[in-house]
Amino acid sequence: MAVRLKFSALQQGRPYEYFPRFTLGGLATLVAGVMADWAGPEPSFTVSLFRAIGASDDATYLAGRERVCEDMRLAGVPEN
């Protein structure tokens, strides 16, 4: 899927539309950041706990779960 930039689309918008869009977008980003700091990840979460939650014997699911576990290790999530 190729991404195309259409600068001509900027001419279709009105200048008075830009301020609310960027303001609301910035506000949504700020709220998401504050919530992430407040709720944050659970400090007792581990890769072993994630593995214990698995509820399927499907090979595709298990392979995907192993990739997720490897990514969690790379991100610094503790093993035990």
Gaussian input, Z-matrix of N, CA and C with variables (Angstrom, degrees):
# hf/3-21g

backbone

0 1
 N
 C     1     B1
 C     2     B2     1     A1
 N     3     B3     2     A2     1     D1
 C     4     B4     3     A3     2     D2
 C     5     B5     4     A4     3     D3
 N     6     B6     5     A5     4     D4
 C     7     B7     6     A6     5     D5
 C     8     B8     7     A7     6     D6
 N     9     B9     8     A8     7     D7
 C    10    B10     9     A9     8     D8
 C    11    B11    10    A10     9     D9
 N    12    B12    11    A11    10    D10
 C    13    B13    12    A12    11    D11
 C    14    B14    13    A13    12    D12
 N    15    B15    14    A14    13    D13
 C    16    B16    15    A15    14    D14
 C    17    B17    16    A16    15    D15
 N    18    B18    17    A17    16    D16
 C    19    B19    18    A18    17    D17
 C    20    B20    19    A19    18    D18
 N    21    B21    20    A20    19    D19
 C    22    B22    21    A21    20    D20
 C    23    B23    22    A22    21    D21
 N    24    B24    23    A23    22    D22
 C    25    B25    24    A24    23    D23
 C    26    B26    25    A25    24    D24
 N    27    B27    26    A26    25    D25
 C    28    B28    27    A27    26    D26
 C    29    B29    28    A28    27    D27
 N    30    B30    29    A29    28    D28
 C    31    B31    30    A30    29    D29
 C    32    B32    31    A31    30    D30
 N    33    B33    32    A32    31    D31
 C    34    B34    33    A33    32    D32
 C    35    B35    34    A34    33    D33
 N    36    B36    35    A35    34    D34
 C    37    B37    36    A36    35    D35
 C    38    B38    37    A37    36    D36
 N    39    B39    38    A38    37    D37
 C    40    B40    39    A39    38    D38
 C    41    B41    40    A40    39    D39
 N    42    B42    41    A41    40    D40
 C    43    B43    42    A42    41    D41
 C    44    B44    43    A43    42    D42
 N    45    B45    44    A44    43    D43
 C    46    B46    45    A45    44    D44
 C    47    B47    46    A46    45    D45
 N    48    B48    47    A47    46    D46
 C    49    B49    48    A48    47    D47
 C    50    B50    49    A49    48    D48
 N    51    B51    50    A50    49    D49
 C    52    B52    51    A51    50    D50
 C    53    B53    52    A52    51    D51
 N    54    B54    53    A53    52    D52
 C    55    B55    54    A54    53    D53
 C    56    B56    55    A55    54    D54
 N    57    B57    56    A56    55    D55
 C    58    B58    57    A57    56    D56
 C    59    B59    58    A58    57    D57
 N    60    B60    59    A59    58    D58
 C    61    B61    60    A60    59    D59
 C    62    B62    61    A61    60    D60
 N    63    B63    62    A62    61    D61
 C    64    B64    63    A63    62    D62
 C    65    B65    64    A64    63    D63
 N    66    B66    65    A65    64    D64
 C    67    B67    66    A66    65    D65
 C    68    B68    67    A67    66    D66
 N    69    B69    68    A68    67    D67
 C    70    B70    69    A69    68    D68
 C    71    B71    70    A70    69    D69
 N    72    B72    71    A71    70    D70
 C    73    B73    72    A72    71    D71
 C    74    B74    73    A73    72    D72
 N    75    B75    74    A74    73    D73
 C    76    B76    75    A75    74    D74
 C    77    B77    76    A76    75    D75
 N    78    B78    77    A77    76    D76
 C    79    B79    78    A78    77    D77
 C    80    B80    79    A79    78    D78
 N    81    B81    80    A80    79    D79
 C    82    B82    81    A81    80    D80
 C    83    B83    82    A82    81    D81
 N    84    B84    83    A83    82    D82
 C    85    B85    84    A84    83    D83
 C    86    B86    85    A85    84    D84
 N    87    B87    86    A86    85    D85
 C    88    B88    87    A87    86    D86
 C    89    B89    88    A88    87    D87
 N    90    B90    89    A89    88    D88
 C    91    B91    90    A90    89    D89
 C    92    B92    91    A91    90    D90
 N    93    B93    92    A92    91    D91
 C    94    B94    93    A93    92    D92
 C    95    B95    94    A94    93    D93
 N    96    B96    95    A95    94    D94
 C    97    B97    96    A96    95    D95
 C    98    B98    97    A97    96    D96
 N    99    B99    98    A98    97    D97
 C   100   B100    99    A99    98    D98
 C   101   B101   100   A100    99    D99
 N   102   B102   101   A101   100   D100
 C   103   B103   102   A102   101   D101
 C   104   B104   103   A103   102   D102
 N   105   B105   104   A104   103   D103
 C   106   B106   105   A105   104   D104
 C   107   B107   106   A106   105   D105
 N   108   B108   107   A107   106   D106
 C   109   B109   108   A108   107   D107
 C   110   B110   109   A109   108   D108
 N   111   B111   110   A110   109   D109
 C   112   B112   111   A111   110   D110
 C   113   B113   112   A112   111   D111
 N   114   B114   113   A113   112   D112
 C   115   B115   114   A114   113   D113
 C   116   B116   115   A115   114   D114
 N   117   B117   116   A116   115   D115
 C   118   B118   117   A117   116   D116
 C   119   B119   118   A118   117   D117
 N   120   B120   119   A119   118   D118
 C   121   B121   120   A120   119   D119
 C   122   B122   121   A121   120   D120
 N   123   B123   122   A122   121   D121
 C   124   B124   123   A123   122   D122
 C   125   B125   124   A124   123   D123
 N   126   B126   125   A125   124   D124
 C   127   B127   126   A126   125   D125
 C   128   B128   127   A127   126   D126
 N   129   B129   128   A128   127   D127
 C   130   B130   129   A129   128   D128
 C   131   B131   130   A130   129   D129
 N   132   B132   131   A131   130   D130
 C   133   B133   132   A132   131   D131
 C   134   B134   133   A133   132   D132
 N   135   B135   134   A134   133   D133
 C   136   B136   135   A135   134   D134
 C   137   B137   136   A136   135   D135
 N   138   B138   137   A137   136   D136
 C   139   B139   138   A138   137   D137
 C   140   B140   139   A139   138   D138
 N   141   B141   140   A140   139   D139
 C   142   B142   141   A141   140   D140
 C   143   B143   142   A142   141   D141
 N   144   B144   143   A143   142   D142
 C   145   B145   144   A144   143   D143
 C   146   B146   145   A145   144   D144
 N   147   B147   146   A146   145   D145
 C   148   B148   147   A147   146   D146
 C   149   B149   148   A148   147   D147
 N   150   B150   149   A149   148   D148
 C   151   B151   150   A150   149   D149
 C   152   B152   151   A151   150   D150
 N   153   B153   152   A152   151   D151
 C   154   B154   153   A153   152   D152
 C   155   B155   154   A154   153   D153
 N   156   B156   155   A155   154   D154
 C   157   B157   156   A156   155   D155
 C   158   B158   157   A157   156   D156
 N   159   B159   158   A158   157   D157
 C   160   B160   159   A159   158   D158
 C   161   B161   160   A160   159   D159
 N   162   B162   161   A161   160   D160
 C   163   B163   162   A162   161   D161
 C   164   B164   163   A163   162   D162
 N   165   B165   164   A164   163   D163
 C   166   B166   165   A165   164   D164
 C   167   B167   166   A166   165   D165
 N   168   B168   167   A167   166   D166
 C   169   B169   168   A168   167   D167
 C   170   B170   169   A169   168   D168
 N   171   B171   170   A170   169   D169
 C   172   B172   171   A171   170   D170
 C   173   B173   172   A172   171   D171
 N   174   B174   173   A173   172   D172
 C   175   B175   174   A174   173   D173
 C   176   B176   175   A175   174   D174
 N   177   B177   176   A176   175   D175
 C   178   B178   177   A177   176   D176
 C   179   B179   178   A178   177   D177
 N   180   B180   179   A179   178   D178
 C   181   B181   180   A180   179   D179
 C   182   B182   181   A181   180   D180
 N   183   B183   182   A182   181   D181
 C   184   B184   183   A183   182   D182
 C   185   B185   184   A184   183   D183
 N   186   B186   185   A185   184   D184
 C   187   B187   186   A186   185   D185
 C   188   B188   187   A187   186   D186
 N   189   B189   188   A188   187   D187
 C   190   B190   189   A189   188   D188
 C   191   B191   190   A190   189   D189
 N   192   B192   191   A191   190   D190
 C   193   B193   192   A192   191   D191
 C   194   B194   193   A193   192   D192
 N   195   B195   194   A194   193   D193
 C   196   B196   195   A195   194   D194
 C   197   B197   196   A196   195   D195
 N   198   B198   197   A197   196   D196
 C   199   B199   198   A198   197   D197
 C   200   B200   199   A199   198   D198
 N   201   B201   200   A200   199   D199
 C   202   B202   201   A201   200   D200
 C   203   B203   202   A202   201   D201
 N   204   B204   203   A203   202   D202
 C   205   B205   204   A204   203   D203
 C   206   B206   205   A205   204   D204
 N   207   B207   206   A206   205   D205
 C   208   B208   207   A207   206   D206
 C   209   B209   208   A208   207   D207
 N   210   B210   209   A209   208   D208
 C   211   B211   210   A210   209   D209
 C   212   B212   211   A211   210   D210
 N   213   B213   212   A212   211   D211
 C   214   B214   213   A213   212   D212
 C   215   B215   214   A214   213   D213
 N   216   B216   215   A215   214   D214
 C   217   B217   216   A216   215   D215
 C   218   B218   217   A217   216   D216
 N   219   B219   218   A218   217   D217
 C   220   B220   219   A219   218   D218
 C   221   B221   220   A220   219   D219
 N   222   B222   221   A221   220   D220
 C   223   B223   222   A222   221   D221
 C   224   B224   223   A223   222   D222
 N   225   B225   224   A224   223   D223
 C   226   B226   225   A225   224   D224
 C   227   B227   226   A226   225   D225
 N   228   B228   227   A227   226   D226
 C   229   B229   228   A228   227   D227
 C   230   B230   229   A229   228   D228
 N   231   B231   230   A230   229   D229
 C   232   B232   231   A231   230   D230
 C   233   B233   232   A232   231   D231
 N   234   B234   233   A233   232   D232
 C   235   B235   234   A234   233   D233
 C   236   B236   235   A235   234   D234
 N   237   B237   236   A236   235   D235
 C   238   B238   237   A237   236   D236
 C   239   B239   238   A238   237   D237

   B1=1.4497
   B2=1.5197
   B3=1.2970
   B4=1.4528
   B5=1.5264
   B6=1.3013
   B7=1.4600
   B8=1.5191
   B9=1.2974
   B10=1.4629
   B11=1.5234
   B12=1.2952
   B13=1.4520
   B14=1.5275
   B15=1.3094
   B16=1.4581
   B17=1.5248
   B18=1.3138
   B19=1.4541
   B20=1.5229
   B21=1.3252
   B22=1.4589
   B23=1.5270
   B24=1.3252
   B25=1.4589
   B26=1.5281
   B27=1.3290
   B28=1.4610
   B29=1.5274
   B30=1.3159
   B31=1.4584
   B32=1.5182
   B33=1.3270
   B34=1.4604
   B35=1.5260
   B36=1.3400
   B37=1.4586
   B38=1.5187
   B39=1.3039
   B40=1.4597
   B41=1.5298
   B42=1.3236
   B43=1.4667
   B44=1.5276
   B45=1.3290
   B46=1.4580
   B47=1.5289
   B48=1.3342
   B49=1.4624
   B50=1.5268
   B51=1.3188
   B52=1.4535
   B53=1.5196
   B54=1.3124
   B55=1.4683
   B56=1.5260
   B57=1.3316
   B58=1.4739
   B59=1.5238
   B60=1.3184
   B61=1.4678
   B62=1.5224
   B63=1.3321
   B64=1.4575
   B65=1.5192
   B66=1.3188
   B67=1.4662
   B68=1.5248
   B69=1.3211
   B70=1.4607
   B71=1.5247
   B72=1.3233
   B73=1.4612
   B74=1.5230
   B75=1.3306
   B76=1.4582
   B77=1.5140
   B78=1.3249
   B79=1.4682
   B80=1.5300
   B81=1.3233
   B82=1.4655
   B83=1.5268
   B84=1.3300
   B85=1.4581
   B86=1.5206
   B87=1.3209
   B88=1.4589
   B89=1.5269
   B90=1.3197
   B91=1.4708
   B92=1.5246
   B93=1.3276
   B94=1.4617
   B95=1.5243
   B96=1.3192
   B97=1.4578
   B98=1.5188
   B99=1.3324
   B100=1.4648
   B101=1.5251
   B102=1.3236
   B103=1.4655
   B104=1.5218
   B105=1.3292
   B106=1.4650
   B107=1.5250
   B108=1.3361
   B109=1.4566
   B110=1.5153
   B111=1.3088
   B112=1.4586
   B113=1.5299
   B114=1.3318
   B115=1.4569
   B116=1.5213
   B117=1.3196
   B118=1.4564
   B119=1.5204
   B120=1.3090
   B121=1.4594
   B122=1.5303
   B123=1.2952
   B124=1.4664
   B125=1.5256
   B126=1.3421
   B127=1.4676
   B128=1.5215
   B129=1.3232
   B130=1.4601
   B131=1.5270
   B132=1.3254
   B133=1.4622
   B134=1.5210
   B135=1.3269
   B136=1.4625
   B137=1.5259
   B138=1.3179
   B139=1.4603
   B140=1.5247
   B141=1.3290
   B142=1.4748
   B143=1.5237
   B144=1.3239
   B145=1.4607
   B146=1.5231
   B147=1.3247
   B148=1.4578
   B149=1.5227
   B150=1.3327
   B151=1.4632
   B152=1.5222
   B153=1.3317
   B154=1.4593
   B155=1.5218
   B156=1.3286
   B157=1.4614
   B158=1.5233
   B159=1.3314
   B160=1.4561
   B161=1.5215
   B162=1.3272
   B163=1.4613
   B164=1.5239
   B165=1.3368
   B166=1.4564
   B167=1.5249
   B168=1.3259
   B169=1.4598
   B170=1.5272
   B171=1.3254
   B172=1.4536
   B173=1.5304
   B174=1.3230
   B175=1.4596
   B176=1.5237
   B177=1.3197
   B178=1.4609
   B179=1.5180
   B180=1.3197
   B181=1.4646
   B182=1.5281
   B183=1.3342
   B184=1.4628
   B185=1.5257
   B186=1.3315
   B187=1.4605
   B188=1.5221
   B189=1.3137
   B190=1.4632
   B191=1.5116
   B192=1.3263
   B193=1.4625
   B194=1.5204
   B195=1.3301
   B196=1.4663
   B197=1.5277
   B198=1.3395
   B199=1.4677
   B200=1.5229
   B201=1.3167
   B202=1.4643
   B203=1.5226
   B204=1.3331
   B205=1.4718
   B206=1.5262
   B207=1.3195
   B208=1.4609
   B209=1.5293
   B210=1.3131
   B211=1.4659
   B212=1.5298
   B213=1.3302
   B214=1.4658
   B215=1.5226
   B216=1.3305
   B217=1.4637
   B218=1.5259
   B219=1.3385
   B220=1.4606
   B221=1.5226
   B222=1.3273
   B223=1.4684
   B224=1.5228
   B225=1.3395
   B226=1.4520
   B227=1.5026
   B228=1.3300
   B229=1.4607
   B230=1.5300
   B231=1.3342
   B232=1.4683
   B233=1.5278
   B234=1.3386
   B235=1.4615
   B236=1.5277
   B237=1.3081
   B238=1.4697
   B239=1.4995
   A1=107.99
   A2=116.77
   A3=121.95
   A4=110.41
   A5=114.48
   A6=120.47
   A7=107.62
   A8=115.87
   A9=120.39
   A10=109.34
   A11=115.44
   A12=120.77
   A13=108.23
   A14=115.71
   A15=120.76
   A16=107.89
   A17=115.56
   A18=119.56
   A19=111.79
   A20=116.74
   A21=119.83
   A22=110.97
   A23=117.45
   A24=120.76
   A25=111.10
   A26=117.09
   A27=119.66
   A28=111.67
   A29=116.77
   A30=120.01
   A31=111.79
   A32=117.32
   A33=120.44
   A34=111.58
   A35=116.16
   A36=119.75
   A37=110.94
   A38=115.48
   A39=120.64
   A40=108.77
   A41=117.54
   A42=120.16
   A43=113.46
   A44=118.31
   A45=119.77
   A46=112.29
   A47=118.37
   A48=121.28
   A49=112.19
   A50=117.92
   A51=120.88
   A52=112.39
   A53=117.64
   A54=120.80
   A55=112.45
   A56=119.79
   A57=117.70
   A58=113.47
   A59=116.96
   A60=119.08
   A61=111.23
   A62=116.84
   A63=119.36
   A64=111.36
   A65=117.06
   A66=120.15
   A67=110.42
   A68=117.40
   A69=120.37
   A70=111.45
   A71=117.63
   A72=120.57
   A73=111.51
   A74=116.69
   A75=120.42
   A76=112.16
   A77=116.29
   A78=120.61
   A79=110.66
   A80=117.41
   A81=120.71
   A82=110.49
   A83=117.32
   A84=120.90
   A85=111.05
   A86=116.58
   A87=121.19
   A88=111.08
   A89=116.78
   A90=120.81
   A91=110.22
   A92=117.61
   A93=120.63
   A94=111.05
   A95=117.28
   A96=120.76
   A97=112.62
   A98=116.94
   A99=120.92
   A100=110.21
   A101=117.29
   A102=120.22
   A103=111.14
   A104=117.68
   A105=120.40
   A106=110.40
   A107=117.59
   A108=120.13
   A109=111.06
   A110=116.95
   A111=121.20
   A112=111.09
   A113=117.25
   A114=120.87
   A115=111.23
   A116=117.12
   A117=123.17
   A118=115.69
   A119=116.29
   A120=119.59
   A121=110.93
   A122=115.99
   A123=121.90
   A124=108.40
   A125=118.81
   A126=119.75
   A127=113.96
   A128=118.52
   A129=120.18
   A130=112.45
   A131=118.44
   A132=121.66
   A133=109.43
   A134=116.57
   A135=121.82
   A136=110.19
   A137=115.23
   A138=120.45
   A139=109.65
   A140=117.08
   A141=120.57
   A142=111.39
   A143=116.54
   A144=120.39
   A145=110.44
   A146=117.18
   A147=120.93
   A148=110.37
   A149=117.55
   A150=120.98
   A151=111.44
   A152=117.19
   A153=121.21
   A154=112.29
   A155=117.03
   A156=121.61
   A157=111.33
   A158=118.43
   A159=122.44
   A160=112.76
   A161=116.04
   A162=119.72
   A163=112.70
   A164=117.15
   A165=118.54
   A166=109.86
   A167=115.87
   A168=121.72
   A169=111.26
   A170=117.52
   A171=122.37
   A172=110.17
   A173=116.36
   A174=121.51
   A175=112.23
   A176=117.51
   A177=120.78
   A178=110.94
   A179=116.37
   A180=120.96
   A181=110.45
   A182=116.64
   A183=120.42
   A184=111.82
   A185=117.31
   A186=120.54
   A187=110.50
   A188=117.16
   A189=120.75
   A190=111.84
   A191=116.38
   A192=120.25
   A193=110.64
   A194=117.37
   A195=120.34
   A196=111.31
   A197=116.28
   A198=119.12
   A199=110.50
   A200=116.51
   A201=120.53
   A202=110.18
   A203=117.21
   A204=120.89
   A205=110.81
   A206=116.83
   A207=120.09
   A208=110.93
   A209=116.64
   A210=120.05
   A211=111.55
   A212=116.18
   A213=119.33
   A214=110.66
   A215=116.78
   A216=120.16
   A217=110.08
   A218=116.48
   A219=120.13
   A220=112.14
   A221=115.90
   A222=120.74
   A223=112.28
   A224=117.28
   A225=119.84
   A226=115.77
   A227=117.84
   A228=120.37
   A229=107.62
   A230=118.60
   A231=119.95
   A232=112.47
   A233=115.05
   A234=121.42
   A235=111.80
   A236=117.59
   A237=121.57
   A238=110.65
   D1=115.29
   D2=-179.13
   D3=-87.38
   D4=144.00
   D5=178.09
   D6=-102.56
   D7=129.23
   D8=179.72
   D9=-117.96
   D10=139.87
   D11=175.74
   D12=-100.41
   D13=126.27
   D14=178.07
   D15=-114.44
   D16=95.03
   D17=179.52
   D18=-69.02
   D19=-21.27
   D20=177.41
   D21=-66.88
   D22=-20.93
   D23=178.60
   D24=-67.29
   D25=-24.13
   D26=177.40
   D27=-65.31
   D28=-26.92
   D29=178.87
   D30=-73.73
   D31=-20.66
   D32=-179.50
   D33=-77.37
   D34=-27.61
   D35=179.64
   D36=-80.49
   D37=157.39
   D38=178.41
   D39=-100.65
   D40=145.09
   D41=-178.73
   D42=-55.71
   D43=-33.85
   D44=-179.26
   D45=-72.72
   D46=-9.89
   D47=177.09
   D48=-84.97
   D49=-22.70
   D50=-174.63
   D51=-68.25
   D52=-44.71
   D53=-177.19
   D54=-58.41
   D55=-51.38
   D56=178.77
   D57=-62.43
   D58=-36.69
   D59=-178.69
   D60=-65.53
   D61=-47.67
   D62=-179.01
   D63=-71.26
   D64=-33.98
   D65=178.09
   D66=-66.46
   D67=-48.89
   D68=179.81
   D69=-66.31
   D70=-36.89
   D71=177.05
   D72=-64.97
   D73=-42.64
   D74=177.13
   D75=-65.88
   D76=-38.87
   D77=178.26
   D78=-65.11
   D79=-41.43
   D80=178.23
   D81=-63.74
   D82=-39.00
   D83=177.64
   D84=-65.65
   D85=-41.05
   D86=178.31
   D87=-62.88
   D88=-45.83
   D89=179.95
   D90=-62.51
   D91=-41.72
   D92=178.83
   D93=-63.35
   D94=-40.06
   D95=178.29
   D96=-65.87
   D97=-42.59
   D98=178.72
   D99=-64.66
   D100=-42.35
   D101=178.44
   D102=-64.07
   D103=-38.58
   D104=179.12
   D105=-65.62
   D106=-38.86
   D107=177.32
   D108=-68.23
   D109=-38.32
   D110=-176.97
   D111=-74.17
   D112=-49.61
   D113=-175.19
   D114=-85.54
   D115=-37.50
   D116=175.77
   D117=40.26
   D118=174.17
   D119=177.29
   D120=-73.81
   D121=151.60
   D122=178.56
   D123=-70.89
   D124=124.87
   D125=-176.68
   D126=-66.59
   D127=-20.63
   D128=-179.24
   D129=-90.43
   D130=3.59
   D131=-179.38
   D132=-73.42
   D133=133.04
   D134=178.74
   D135=-134.39
   D136=166.64
   D137=177.63
   D138=-65.03
   D139=-38.62
   D140=179.09
   D141=-62.16
   D142=-39.00
   D143=178.09
   D144=-65.25
   D145=-40.23
   D146=177.89
   D147=-62.87
   D148=-40.93
   D149=179.35
   D150=-65.12
   D151=-35.81
   D152=-178.17
   D153=-68.08
   D154=-23.05
   D155=-177.83
   D156=-75.99
   D157=-22.05
   D158=-175.41
   D159=-51.72
   D160=134.26
   D161=-173.68
   D162=-126.93
   D163=27.57
   D164=-177.23
   D165=-142.95
   D166=152.32
   D167=175.72
   D168=-105.23
   D169=4.59
   D170=-177.85
   D171=-66.01
   D172=131.90
   D173=-176.67
   D174=-62.88
   D175=-38.64
   D176=179.09
   D177=-64.84
   D178=-43.25
   D179=178.11
   D180=-62.41
   D181=-45.45
   D182=-178.53
   D183=-63.97
   D184=-39.10
   D185=177.57
   D186=-64.87
   D187=-42.33
   D188=177.39
   D189=-64.33
   D190=-39.42
   D191=179.75
   D192=-65.72
   D193=-36.55
   D194=177.29
   D195=-65.55
   D196=-37.53
   D197=176.57
   D198=-64.40
   D199=-40.45
   D200=178.33
   D201=-64.49
   D202=-41.93
   D203=178.47
   D204=-61.84
   D205=-41.90
   D206=178.41
   D207=-63.79
   D208=-41.08
   D209=177.64
   D210=-65.18
   D211=-36.33
   D212=177.55
   D213=-65.73
   D214=-38.80
   D215=176.99
   D216=-62.91
   D217=-43.65
   D218=178.45
   D219=-63.06
   D220=-30.77
   D221=179.60
   D222=-80.14
   D223=-9.52
   D224=176.83
   D225=99.21
   D226=13.28
   D227=177.05
   D228=-72.93
   D229=131.35
   D230=-177.99
   D231=-65.59
   D232=150.75
   D233=-178.58
   D234=-74.63
   D235=-43.19
   D236=-178.01
   D237=-120.51

